Amino acid sequence: MFKINFFALDWKMALVRYYLMMTLVILGGFIGQWWIALLGFPVFLSTITGMKIQFVKPQTVHTKNATPIVQLPSTTKRKAS
């Protein structure tokens, strides 16, 4: 599961993403495969918006600590007027 925070990126990671983007664009341009160069666009957008992507393990529900369900007493049935 992913947790994405916008505008939470630090400078080190922004610089790494910038170099990754430039590598993809230059490599795609030199070998003539423009689809590789287009992969630099999502990297660019994630850097500009400051996306910080974290992998979070989903929380499991422990049945030992779960609250039991309590049945409330039923009331008398009412008739509609």
PDB file of N, CA, C and O in Angstrom:
ATOM      1  N   MET A   1       0.844  -1.163   0.000  1.00  0.00           N
ATOM      2  CA  MET A   1       0.000   0.000   0.000  1.00  0.00           C
ATOM      3  C   MET A   1       0.896   1.235   0.000  1.00  0.00           C
ATOM      4  O   MET A   1       1.954   1.248   0.628  1.00  0.00           O
ATOM      5  N   PHE A   2       0.466   2.252  -0.699  1.00  0.00           N
ATOM      6  CA  PHE A   2       1.252   3.465  -0.841  1.00  0.00           C
ATOM      7  C   PHE A   2       0.636   4.603  -0.049  1.00  0.00           C
ATOM      8  O   PHE A   2      -0.584   4.714   0.071  1.00  0.00           O
ATOM      9  N   LYS A   3       1.498   5.437   0.484  1.00  0.00           N
ATOM     10  CA  LYS A   3       1.061   6.688   1.107  1.00  0.00           C
ATOM     11  C   LYS A   3       1.810   7.796   0.384  1.00  0.00           C
ATOM     12  O   LYS A   3       3.040   7.823   0.378  1.00  0.00           O
ATOM     13  N   ILE A   4       1.062   8.709  -0.227  1.00  0.00           N
ATOM     14  CA  ILE A   4       1.659   9.767  -1.032  1.00  0.00           C
ATOM     15  C   ILE A   4       1.396  11.105  -0.355  1.00  0.00           C
ATOM     16  O   ILE A   4       0.248  11.465  -0.093  1.00  0.00           O
ATOM     17  N   ASN A   5       2.453  11.826  -0.079  1.00  0.00           N
ATOM     18  CA  ASN A   5       2.360  13.171   0.491  1.00  0.00           C
ATOM     19  C   ASN A   5       2.904  14.161  -0.535  1.00  0.00           C
ATOM     20  O   ASN A   5       3.997  13.978  -1.071  1.00  0.00           O
ATOM     21  N   PHE A   6       2.137  15.200  -0.799  1.00  0.00           N
ATOM     22  CA  PHE A   6       2.582  16.234  -1.717  1.00  0.00           C
ATOM     23  C   PHE A   6       3.343  17.313  -0.954  1.00  0.00           C
ATOM     24  O   PHE A   6       3.047  17.581   0.211  1.00  0.00           O
ATOM     25  N   PHE A   7       4.310  17.925  -1.602  1.00  0.00           N
ATOM     26  CA  PHE A   7       5.149  18.993  -1.069  1.00  0.00           C
ATOM     27  C   PHE A   7       5.897  18.557   0.188  1.00  0.00           C
ATOM     28  O   PHE A   7       6.064  19.350   1.114  1.00  0.00           O
ATOM     29  N   ALA A   8       6.347  17.309   0.228  1.00  0.00           N
ATOM     30  CA  ALA A   8       7.076  16.776   1.385  1.00  0.00           C
ATOM     31  C   ALA A   8       8.431  16.208   0.980  1.00  0.00           C
ATOM     32  O   ALA A   8       9.033  15.454   1.745  1.00  0.00           O
ATOM     33  N   LEU A   9       8.920  16.553  -0.204  1.00  0.00           N
ATOM     34  CA  LEU A   9      10.166  15.989  -0.717  1.00  0.00           C
ATOM     35  C   LEU A   9      11.353  16.819  -0.251  1.00  0.00           C
ATOM     36  O   LEU A   9      11.309  18.049  -0.286  1.00  0.00           O
ATOM     37  N   ASP A  10      12.420  16.143   0.190  1.00  0.00           N
ATOM     38  CA  ASP A  10      13.611  16.882   0.607  1.00  0.00           C
ATOM     39  C   ASP A  10      14.509  17.149  -0.608  1.00  0.00           C
ATOM     40  O   ASP A  10      14.291  16.598  -1.688  1.00  0.00           O
ATOM     41  N   TRP A  11      15.507  17.988  -0.417  1.00  0.00           N
ATOM     42  CA  TRP A  11      16.352  18.425  -1.524  1.00  0.00           C
ATOM     43  C   TRP A  11      17.196  17.301  -2.106  1.00  0.00           C
ATOM     44  O   TRP A  11      17.438  17.267  -3.312  1.00  0.00           O
ATOM     45  N   LYS A  12      17.640  16.391  -1.263  1.00  0.00           N
ATOM     46  CA  LYS A  12      18.482  15.291  -1.763  1.00  0.00           C
ATOM     47  C   LYS A  12      17.715  14.435  -2.761  1.00  0.00           C
ATOM     48  O   LYS A  12      18.226  14.096  -3.829  1.00  0.00           O
ATOM     49  N   MET A  13      16.486  14.090  -2.403  1.00  0.00           N
ATOM     50  CA  MET A  13      15.692  13.244  -3.293  1.00  0.00           C
ATOM     51  C   MET A  13      15.269  14.003  -4.543  1.00  0.00           C
ATOM     52  O   MET A  13      15.167  13.410  -5.617  1.00  0.00           O
ATOM     53  N   ALA A  14      15.022  15.297  -4.422  1.00  0.00           N
ATOM     54  CA  ALA A  14      14.684  16.104  -5.598  1.00  0.00           C
ATOM     55  C   ALA A  14      15.851  16.130  -6.577  1.00  0.00           C
ATOM     56  O   ALA A  14      15.652  16.069  -7.790  1.00  0.00           O
ATOM     57  N   LEU A  15      17.076  16.221  -6.045  1.00  0.00           N
ATOM     58  CA  LEU A  15      18.257  16.219  -6.905  1.00  0.00           C
ATOM     59  C   LEU A  15      18.449  14.864  -7.575  1.00  0.00           C
ATOM     60  O   LEU A  15      18.832  14.809  -8.744  1.00  0.00           O
ATOM     61  N   VAL A  16      18.190  13.767  -6.858  1.00  0.00           N
ATOM     62  CA  VAL A  16      18.293  12.430  -7.443  1.00  0.00           C
ATOM     63  C   VAL A  16      17.260  12.254  -8.552  1.00  0.00           C
ATOM     64  O   VAL A  16      17.565  11.690  -9.603  1.00  0.00           O
ATOM     65  N   ARG A  17      16.049  12.732  -8.324  1.00  0.00           N
ATOM     66  CA  ARG A  17      15.018  12.625  -9.358  1.00  0.00           C
ATOM     67  C   ARG A  17      15.340  13.483 -10.573  1.00  0.00           C
ATOM     68  O   ARG A  17      15.026  13.106 -11.702  1.00  0.00           O
ATOM     69  N   TYR A  18      15.967  14.641 -10.346  1.00  0.00           N
ATOM     70  CA  TYR A  18      16.373  15.493 -11.463  1.00  0.00           C
ATOM     71  C   TYR A  18      17.415  14.774 -12.332  1.00  0.00           C
ATOM     72  O   TYR A  18      17.325  14.785 -13.559  1.00  0.00           O
ATOM     73  N   TYR A  19      18.393  14.157 -11.685  1.00  0.00           N
ATOM     74  CA  TYR A  19      19.407  13.418 -12.447  1.00  0.00           C
ATOM     75  C   TYR A  19      18.796  12.217 -13.159  1.00  0.00           C
ATOM     76  O   TYR A  19      19.194  11.899 -14.280  1.00  0.00           O
ATOM     77  N   LEU A  20      17.843  11.550 -12.533  1.00  0.00           N
ATOM     78  CA  LEU A  20      17.159  10.435 -13.184  1.00  0.00           C
ATOM     79  C   LEU A  20      16.390  10.911 -14.409  1.00  0.00           C
ATOM     80  O   LEU A  20      16.421  10.260 -15.453  1.00  0.00           O
ATOM     81  N   MET A  21      15.697  12.048 -14.285  1.00  0.00           N
ATOM     82  CA  MET A  21      14.955  12.597 -15.405  1.00  0.00           C
ATOM     83  C   MET A  21      15.892  12.955 -16.561  1.00  0.00           C
ATOM     84  O   MET A  21      15.617  12.625 -17.715  1.00  0.00           O
ATOM     85  N   MET A  22      16.997  13.630 -16.245  1.00  0.00           N
ATOM     86  CA  MET A  22      17.934  14.011 -17.298  1.00  0.00           C
ATOM     87  C   MET A  22      18.563  12.789 -17.956  1.00  0.00           C
ATOM     88  O   MET A  22      18.788  12.781 -19.166  1.00  0.00           O
ATOM     89  N   THR A  23      18.847  11.759 -17.164  1.00  0.00           N
ATOM     90  CA  THR A  23      19.409  10.525 -17.729  1.00  0.00           C
ATOM     91  C   THR A  23      18.427   9.882 -18.697  1.00  0.00           C
ATOM     92  O   THR A  23      18.822   9.448 -19.779  1.00  0.00           O
ATOM     93  N   LEU A  24      17.159   9.816 -18.324  1.00  0.00           N
ATOM     94  CA  LEU A  24      16.163   9.217 -19.209  1.00  0.00           C
ATOM     95  C   LEU A  24      16.010  10.009 -20.500  1.00  0.00           C
ATOM     96  O   LEU A  24      15.933   9.424 -21.580  1.00  0.00           O
ATOM     97  N   VAL A  25      15.968  11.320 -20.402  1.00  0.00           N
ATOM     98  CA  VAL A  25      15.771  12.153 -21.598  1.00  0.00           C
ATOM     99  C   VAL A  25      16.990  12.079 -22.516  1.00  0.00           C
ATOM    100  O   VAL A  25      16.837  11.913 -23.726  1.00  0.00           O
ATOM    101  N   ILE A  26      18.183  12.199 -21.966  1.00  0.00           N
ATOM    102  CA  ILE A  26      19.400  12.172 -22.797  1.00  0.00           C
ATOM    103  C   ILE A  26      19.612  10.789 -23.403  1.00  0.00           C
ATOM    104  O   ILE A  26      19.951  10.671 -24.580  1.00  0.00           O
ATOM    105  N   LEU A  27      19.413   9.748 -22.606  1.00  0.00           N
ATOM    106  CA  LEU A  27      19.574   8.383 -23.123  1.00  0.00           C
ATOM    107  C   LEU A  27      18.560   8.095 -24.223  1.00  0.00           C
ATOM    108  O   LEU A  27      18.912   7.541 -25.265  1.00  0.00           O
ATOM    109  N   GLY A  28      17.306   8.466 -23.998  1.00  0.00           N
ATOM    110  CA  GLY A  28      16.287   8.256 -25.029  1.00  0.00           C
ATOM    111  C   GLY A  28      16.559   9.042 -26.296  1.00  0.00           C
ATOM    112  O   GLY A  28      16.264   8.570 -27.394  1.00  0.00           O
ATOM    113  N   GLY A  29      17.124  10.248 -26.157  1.00  0.00           N
ATOM    114  CA  GLY A  29      17.443  11.057 -27.332  1.00  0.00           C
ATOM    115  C   GLY A  29      18.618  10.497 -28.120  1.00  0.00           C
ATOM    116  O   GLY A  29      18.594  10.504 -29.351  1.00  0.00           O
ATOM    117  N   PHE A  30      19.640  10.016 -27.432  1.00  0.00           N
ATOM    118  CA  PHE A  30      20.814   9.485 -28.132  1.00  0.00           C
ATOM    119  C   PHE A  30      20.520   8.189 -28.872  1.00  0.00           C
ATOM    120  O   PHE A  30      21.023   7.983 -29.976  1.00  0.00           O
ATOM    121  N   ILE A  31      19.722   7.320 -28.286  1.00  0.00           N
ATOM    122  CA  ILE A  31      19.465   6.048 -28.967  1.00  0.00           C
ATOM    123  C   ILE A  31      18.236   6.108 -29.865  1.00  0.00           C
ATOM    124  O   ILE A  31      17.910   5.127 -30.533  1.00  0.00           O
ATOM    125  N   GLY A  32      17.547   7.257 -29.888  1.00  0.00           N
ATOM    126  CA  GLY A  32      16.435   7.439 -30.807  1.00  0.00           C
ATOM    127  C   GLY A  32      15.129   6.801 -30.346  1.00  0.00           C
ATOM    128  O   GLY A  32      14.192   6.686 -31.137  1.00  0.00           O
ATOM    129  N   GLN A  33      15.050   6.394 -29.110  1.00  0.00           N
ATOM    130  CA  GLN A  33      13.821   5.815 -28.563  1.00  0.00           C
ATOM    131  C   GLN A  33      13.124   6.870 -27.714  1.00  0.00           C
ATOM    132  O   GLN A  33      13.417   7.014 -26.527  1.00  0.00           O
ATOM    133  N   TRP A  34      12.209   7.601 -28.319  1.00  0.00           N
ATOM    134  CA  TRP A  34      11.596   8.732 -27.642  1.00  0.00           C
ATOM    135  C   TRP A  34      10.633   8.318 -26.547  1.00  0.00           C
ATOM    136  O   TRP A  34      10.289   9.126 -25.684  1.00  0.00           O
ATOM    137  N   TRP A  35      10.192   7.063 -26.573  1.00  0.00           N
ATOM    138  CA  TRP A  35       9.320   6.609 -25.482  1.00  0.00           C
ATOM    139  C   TRP A  35      10.086   6.537 -24.171  1.00  0.00           C
ATOM    140  O   TRP A  35       9.502   6.698 -23.100  1.00  0.00           O
ATOM    141  N   ILE A  36      11.406   6.292 -24.250  1.00  0.00           N
ATOM    142  CA  ILE A  36      12.227   6.307 -23.029  1.00  0.00           C
ATOM    143  C   ILE A  36      12.349   7.742 -22.520  1.00  0.00           C
ATOM    144  O   ILE A  36      12.316   7.988 -21.314  1.00  0.00           O
ATOM    145  N   ALA A  37      12.488   8.674 -23.442  1.00  0.00           N
ATOM    146  CA  ALA A  37      12.584  10.082 -23.052  1.00  0.00           C
ATOM    147  C   ALA A  37      11.269  10.561 -22.436  1.00  0.00           C
ATOM    148  O   ALA A  37      11.285  11.404 -21.538  1.00  0.00           O
ATOM    149  N   LEU A  38      10.144  10.043 -22.898  1.00  0.00           N
ATOM    150  CA  LEU A  38       8.852  10.426 -22.333  1.00  0.00           C
ATOM    151  C   LEU A  38       8.663   9.909 -20.914  1.00  0.00           C
ATOM    152  O   LEU A  38       7.835  10.441 -20.174  1.00  0.00           O
ATOM    153  N   LEU A  39       9.409   8.891 -20.520  1.00  0.00           N
ATOM    154  CA  LEU A  39       9.340   8.406 -19.133  1.00  0.00           C
ATOM    155  C   LEU A  39       9.907   9.435 -18.153  1.00  0.00           C
ATOM    156  O   LEU A  39       9.663   9.350 -16.949  1.00  0.00           O
ATOM    157  N   GLY A  40      10.648  10.389 -18.662  1.00  0.00           N
ATOM    158  CA  GLY A  40      11.168  11.449 -17.806  1.00  0.00           C
ATOM    159  C   GLY A  40      10.098  12.438 -17.375  1.00  0.00           C
ATOM    160  O   GLY A  40      10.279  13.149 -16.387  1.00  0.00           O
ATOM    161  N   PHE A  41       8.977  12.497 -18.105  1.00  0.00           N
ATOM    162  CA  PHE A  41       7.917  13.450 -17.766  1.00  0.00           C
ATOM    163  C   PHE A  41       7.241  13.149 -16.423  1.00  0.00           C
ATOM    164  O   PHE A  41       7.058  14.073 -15.631  1.00  0.00           O
ATOM    165  N   PRO A  42       6.860  11.884 -16.129  1.00  0.00           N
ATOM    166  CA  PRO A  42       6.298  11.622 -14.796  1.00  0.00           C
ATOM    167  C   PRO A  42       7.299  11.871 -13.668  1.00  0.00           C
ATOM    168  O   PRO A  42       6.914  12.271 -12.569  1.00  0.00           O
ATOM    169  N   VAL A  43       8.574  11.635 -13.939  1.00  0.00           N
ATOM    170  CA  VAL A  43       9.604  11.921 -12.931  1.00  0.00           C
ATOM    171  C   VAL A  43       9.669  13.421 -12.691  1.00  0.00           C
ATOM    172  O   VAL A  43       9.795  13.875 -11.553  1.00  0.00           O
ATOM    173  N   PHE A  44       9.581  14.186 -13.775  1.00  0.00           N
ATOM    174  CA  PHE A  44       9.566  15.644 -13.665  1.00  0.00           C
ATOM    175  C   PHE A  44       8.368  16.137 -12.853  1.00  0.00           C
ATOM    176  O   PHE A  44       8.516  16.979 -11.967  1.00  0.00           O
ATOM    177  N   LEU A  45       7.176  15.604 -13.162  1.00  0.00           N
ATOM    178  CA  LEU A  45       5.971  16.035 -12.447  1.00  0.00           C
ATOM    179  C   LEU A  45       6.021  15.668 -10.965  1.00  0.00           C
ATOM    180  O   LEU A  45       5.587  16.445 -10.114  1.00  0.00           O
ATOM    181  N   SER A  46       6.547  14.490 -10.660  1.00  0.00           N
ATOM    182  CA  SER A  46       6.617  14.097  -9.248  1.00  0.00           C
ATOM    183  C   SER A  46       7.621  14.954  -8.485  1.00  0.00           C
ATOM    184  O   SER A  46       7.458  15.188  -7.287  1.00  0.00           O
ATOM    185  N   THR A  47       8.654  15.421  -9.175  1.00  0.00           N
ATOM    186  CA  THR A  47       9.634  16.279  -8.513  1.00  0.00           C
ATOM    187  C   THR A  47       9.071  17.681  -8.295  1.00  0.00           C
ATOM    188  O   THR A  47       9.260  18.265  -7.228  1.00  0.00           O
ATOM    189  N   ILE A  48       8.388  18.218  -9.286  1.00  0.00           N
ATOM    190  CA  ILE A  48       7.829  19.561  -9.182  1.00  0.00           C
ATOM    191  C   ILE A  48       6.761  19.623  -8.088  1.00  0.00           C
ATOM    192  O   ILE A  48       6.697  20.596  -7.336  1.00  0.00           O
ATOM    193  N   THR A  49       5.925  18.590  -8.001  1.00  0.00           N
ATOM    194  CA  THR A  49       4.869  18.593  -6.985  1.00  0.00           C
ATOM    195  C   THR A  49       5.376  18.157  -5.617  1.00  0.00           C
ATOM    196  O   THR A  49       4.646  18.260  -4.632  1.00  0.00           O
ATOM    197  N   GLY A  50       6.610  17.674  -5.537  1.00  0.00           N
ATOM    198  CA  GLY A  50       7.184  17.283  -4.253  1.00  0.00           C
ATOM    199  C   GLY A  50       6.583  16.016  -3.688  1.00  0.00           C
ATOM    200  O   GLY A  50       6.441  15.892  -2.471  1.00  0.00           O
ATOM    201  N   MET A  51       6.227  15.073  -4.543  1.00  0.00           N
ATOM    202  CA  MET A  51       5.589  13.835  -4.088  1.00  0.00           C
ATOM    203  C   MET A  51       6.583  12.977  -3.311  1.00  0.00           C
ATOM    204  O   MET A  51       7.657  12.640  -3.809  1.00  0.00           O
ATOM    205  N   LYS A  52       6.212  12.638  -2.105  1.00  0.00           N
ATOM    206  CA  LYS A  52       6.999  11.708  -1.306  1.00  0.00           C
ATOM    207  C   LYS A  52       6.166  10.436  -1.188  1.00  0.00           C
ATOM    208  O   LYS A  52       5.090  10.438  -0.589  1.00  0.00           O
ATOM    209  N   ILE A  53       6.673   9.357  -1.763  1.00  0.00           N
ATOM    210  CA  ILE A  53       5.940   8.098  -1.813  1.00  0.00           C
ATOM    211  C   ILE A  53       6.532   7.160  -0.769  1.00  0.00           C
ATOM    212  O   ILE A  53       7.732   6.889  -0.768  1.00  0.00           O
ATOM    213  N   GLN A  54       5.676   6.673   0.114  1.00  0.00           N
ATOM    214  CA  GLN A  54       6.113   5.747   1.155  1.00  0.00           C
ATOM    215  C   GLN A  54       5.334   4.447   1.012  1.00  0.00           C
ATOM    216  O   GLN A  54       4.147   4.451   0.686  1.00  0.00           O
ATOM    217  N   PHE A  55       6.016   3.341   1.259  1.00  0.00           N
ATOM    218  CA  PHE A  55       5.372   2.048   1.262  1.00  0.00           C
ATOM    219  C   PHE A  55       4.991   1.718   2.702  1.00  0.00           C
ATOM    220  O   PHE A  55       5.850   1.643   3.581  1.00  0.00           O
ATOM    221  N   VAL A  56       3.693   1.521   2.933  1.00  0.00           N
ATOM    222  CA  VAL A  56       3.180   1.295   4.273  1.00  0.00           C
ATOM    223  C   VAL A  56       2.528  -0.083   4.321  1.00  0.00           C
ATOM    224  O   VAL A  56       1.725  -0.439   3.459  1.00  0.00           O
ATOM    225  N   LYS A  57       2.889  -0.848   5.346  1.00  0.00           N
ATOM    226  CA  LYS A  57       2.242  -2.139   5.512  1.00  0.00           C
ATOM    227  C   LYS A  57       0.838  -1.915   6.057  1.00  0.00           C
ATOM    228  O   LYS A  57       0.647  -1.102   6.962  1.00  0.00           O
ATOM    229  N   PRO A  58      -0.150  -2.632   5.513  1.00  0.00           N
ATOM    230  CA  PRO A  58      -1.498  -2.459   6.041  1.00  0.00           C
ATOM    231  C   PRO A  58      -1.590  -3.000   7.469  1.00  0.00           C
ATOM    232  O   PRO A  58      -0.960  -4.000   7.812  1.00  0.00           O
ATOM    233  N   GLN A  59      -2.378  -2.325   8.280  1.00  0.00           N
ATOM    234  CA  GLN A  59      -2.520  -2.746   9.661  1.00  0.00           C
ATOM    235  C   GLN A  59      -3.473  -3.925   9.733  1.00  0.00           C
ATOM    236  O   GLN A  59      -4.502  -3.952   9.058  1.00  0.00           O
ATOM    237  N   THR A  60      -3.119  -4.890  10.554  1.00  0.00           N
ATOM    238  CA  THR A  60      -3.973  -6.052  10.728  1.00  0.00           C
ATOM    239  C   THR A  60      -4.840  -5.862  11.965  1.00  0.00           C
ATOM    240  O   THR A  60      -4.439  -5.205  12.926  1.00  0.00           O
ATOM    241  N   VAL A  61      -6.007  -6.432  11.929  1.00  0.00           N
ATOM    242  CA  VAL A  61      -6.931  -6.330  13.050  1.00  0.00           C
ATOM    243  C   VAL A  61      -6.668  -7.505  13.982  1.00  0.00           C
ATOM    244  O   VAL A  61      -6.706  -8.663  13.564  1.00  0.00           O
ATOM    245  N   HIS A  62      -6.405  -7.202  15.225  1.00  0.00           N
ATOM    246  CA  HIS A  62      -6.170  -8.243  16.214  1.00  0.00           C
ATOM    247  C   HIS A  62      -7.486  -8.555  16.912  1.00  0.00           C
ATOM    248  O   HIS A  62      -8.127  -7.663  17.466  1.00  0.00           O
ATOM    249  N   THR A  63      -7.882  -9.807  16.885  1.00  0.00           N
ATOM    250  CA  THR A  63      -9.166 -10.172  17.486  1.00  0.00           C
ATOM    251  C   THR A  63      -9.085 -10.219  19.006  1.00  0.00           C
ATOM    252  O   THR A  63     -10.121 -10.149  19.667  1.00  0.00           O
ATOM    253  N   LYS A  64      -7.910 -10.335  19.577  1.00  0.00           N
ATOM    254  CA  LYS A  64      -7.787 -10.381  21.031  1.00  0.00           C
ATOM    255  C   LYS A  64      -8.162  -9.039  21.656  1.00  0.00           C
ATOM    256  O   LYS A  64      -8.745  -9.004  22.740  1.00  0.00           O
ATOM    257  N   ASN A  65      -7.837  -7.951  20.993  1.00  0.00           N
ATOM    258  CA  ASN A  65      -8.100  -6.625  21.528  1.00  0.00           C
ATOM    259  C   ASN A  65      -9.385  -6.018  20.986  1.00  0.00           C
ATOM    260  O   ASN A  65      -9.686  -4.857  21.264  1.00  0.00           O
ATOM    261  N   ALA A  66     -10.145  -6.787  20.218  1.00  0.00           N
ATOM    262  CA  ALA A  66     -11.354  -6.252  19.612  1.00  0.00           C
ATOM    263  C   ALA A  66     -12.453  -6.094  20.667  1.00  0.00           C
ATOM    264  O   ALA A  66     -12.530  -6.869  21.620  1.00  0.00           O
ATOM    265  N   THR A  67     -13.277  -5.105  20.485  1.00  0.00           N
ATOM    266  CA  THR A  67     -14.386  -4.864  21.400  1.00  0.00           C
ATOM    267  C   THR A  67     -15.554  -5.772  21.031  1.00  0.00           C
ATOM    268  O   THR A  67     -15.926  -5.848  19.860  1.00  0.00           O
ATOM    269  N   PRO A  68     -16.142  -6.466  22.018  1.00  0.00           N
ATOM    270  CA  PRO A  68     -17.264  -7.340  21.684  1.00  0.00           C
ATOM    271  C   PRO A  68     -18.503  -6.542  21.310  1.00  0.00           C
ATOM    272  O   PRO A  68     -18.677  -5.405  21.748  1.00  0.00           O
ATOM    273  N   ILE A  69     -19.348  -7.138  20.510  1.00  0.00           N
ATOM    274  CA  ILE A  69     -20.583  -6.491  20.090  1.00  0.00           C
ATOM    275  C   ILE A  69     -21.646  -6.746  21.156  1.00  0.00           C
ATOM    276  O   ILE A  69     -21.873  -7.889  21.552  1.00  0.00           O
ATOM    277  N   VAL A  70     -22.281  -5.697  21.609  1.00  0.00           N
ATOM    278  CA  VAL A  70     -23.301  -5.809  22.644  1.00  0.00           C
ATOM    279  C   VAL A  70     -24.669  -5.616  21.995  1.00  0.00           C
ATOM    280  O   VAL A  70     -24.899  -4.622  21.306  1.00  0.00           O
ATOM    281  N   GLN A  71     -25.573  -6.566  22.215  1.00  0.00           N
ATOM    282  CA  GLN A  71     -26.928  -6.448  21.689  1.00  0.00           C
ATOM    283  C   GLN A  71     -27.757  -5.592  22.634  1.00  0.00           C
ATOM    284  O   GLN A  71     -27.816  -5.875  23.831  1.00  0.00           O
ATOM    285  N   LEU A  72     -28.385  -4.572  22.127  1.00  0.00           N
ATOM    286  CA  LEU A  72     -29.251  -3.727  22.919  1.00  0.00           C
ATOM    287  C   LEU A  72     -30.638  -4.356  23.011  1.00  0.00           C
ATOM    288  O   LEU A  72     -31.068  -5.050  22.090  1.00  0.00           O
ATOM    289  N   PRO A  73     -31.334  -4.118  24.113  1.00  0.00           N
ATOM    290  CA  PRO A  73     -32.682  -4.699  24.214  1.00  0.00           C
ATOM    291  C   PRO A  73     -33.600  -4.074  23.179  1.00  0.00           C
ATOM    292  O   PRO A  73     -33.543  -2.872  22.921  1.00  0.00           O
ATOM    293  N   SER A  74     -34.441  -4.901  22.596  1.00  0.00           N
ATOM    294  CA  SER A  74     -35.349  -4.399  21.567  1.00  0.00           C
ATOM    295  C   SER A  74     -36.519  -3.666  22.212  1.00  0.00           C
ATOM    296  O   SER A  74     -36.977  -4.027  23.297  1.00  0.00           O
ATOM    297  N   THR A  75     -36.982  -2.655  21.541  1.00  0.00           N
ATOM    298  CA  THR A  75     -38.105  -1.884  22.052  1.00  0.00           C
ATOM    299  C   THR A  75     -39.406  -2.448  21.480  1.00  0.00           C
ATOM    300  O   THR A  75     -39.392  -3.287  20.579  1.00  0.00           O
ATOM    301  N   THR A  76     -40.493  -1.987  22.004  1.00  0.00           N
ATOM    302  CA  THR A  76     -41.773  -2.465  21.487  1.00  0.00           C
ATOM    303  C   THR A  76     -41.984  -1.925  20.099  1.00  0.00           C
ATOM    304  O   THR A  76     -41.551  -0.821  19.768  1.00  0.00           O
ATOM    305  N   LYS A  77     -42.654  -2.718  19.289  1.00  0.00           N
ATOM    306  CA  LYS A  77     -42.879  -2.300  17.911  1.00  0.00           C
ATOM    307  C   LYS A  77     -44.020  -1.305  17.863  1.00  0.00           C
ATOM    308  O   LYS A  77     -45.035  -1.474  18.538  1.00  0.00           O
ATOM    309  N   ARG A  78     -43.850  -0.283  17.075  1.00  0.00           N
ATOM    310  CA  ARG A  78     -44.854   0.766  16.945  1.00  0.00           C
ATOM    311  C   ARG A  78     -45.574   0.634  15.615  1.00  0.00           C
ATOM    312  O   ARG A  78     -45.006   0.205  14.610  1.00  0.00           O
ATOM    313  N   LYS A  79     -46.805   1.007  15.641  1.00  0.00           N
ATOM    314  CA  LYS A  79     -47.604   0.957  14.415  1.00  0.00           C
ATOM    315  C   LYS A  79     -47.628   2.360  13.801  1.00  0.00           C
ATOM    316  O   LYS A  79     -47.632   3.368  14.507  1.00  0.00           O
ATOM    317  N   ALA A  80     -47.644   2.389  12.510  1.00  0.00           N
ATOM    318  CA  ALA A  80     -47.749   3.673  11.807  1.00  0.00           C
ATOM    319  C   ALA A  80     -49.167   4.191  11.946  1.00  0.00           C
ATOM    320  O   ALA A  80     -50.111   3.403  11.994  1.00  0.00           O
ATOM    321  N   SER A  81     -49.328   5.481  12.011  1.00  0.00           N
ATOM    322  CA  SER A  81     -50.657   6.072  12.188  1.00  0.00           C
ATOM    323  C   SER A  81     -51.500   5.909  10.956  1.00  0.00           C
ATOM    324  O   SER A  81     -52.649   6.349  10.932  1.00  0.00           O
TER     325      SER A  81
END
